[in-house]
Amino acid sequence: QVQLVESGGGLVQAGGSLRLSCVASGSTFSINVVGWYRQAPGKQRELVARVSSGLSTNYADSVKGRFTISRDNAKNTVYLQMNSLKPEDTAVYYCNMWSPATRDAYWGQGTQVTVSS
């Protein structure tokens, strides 16, 4: 059974930083695409960043230059370093893993990030 467990969310002032972590189990992590999505109240879930097995990355335009995604295959973990946070970054952040082998997608339970102005 695949599980994704996020941590690292919280309350921070604008301009501050947070690092989110997501530990995966139950799947061959190293071959999967992993990423972070977020959903603000009243809005659709959107891609924040993702990284492939070959370390190619994609970022939403709104976070380029501020957020950095990375992965540690030895620890089955994906990270999202968030710097220069803005109030509009406030959302529930979800870890996502997609398996190219099975074409299944998996989600974590979400972690709240709140940025105060």
PyMOL commands that set and color helices and strands:
alter all, ss='L'
color gray80, all
select helices_A, chain A and resi 29-31+61-63+73-75+87-89
alter helices_A, ss='H'
color red, helices_A
select strands_A, chain A and resi 3-7+10-13+18-25+33-39+46-51+57-59+67-72+77-82+91-98+105-107+111-116
alter strands_A, ss='S'
color yellow, strands_A
deselect
rebuild
show_as cartoon
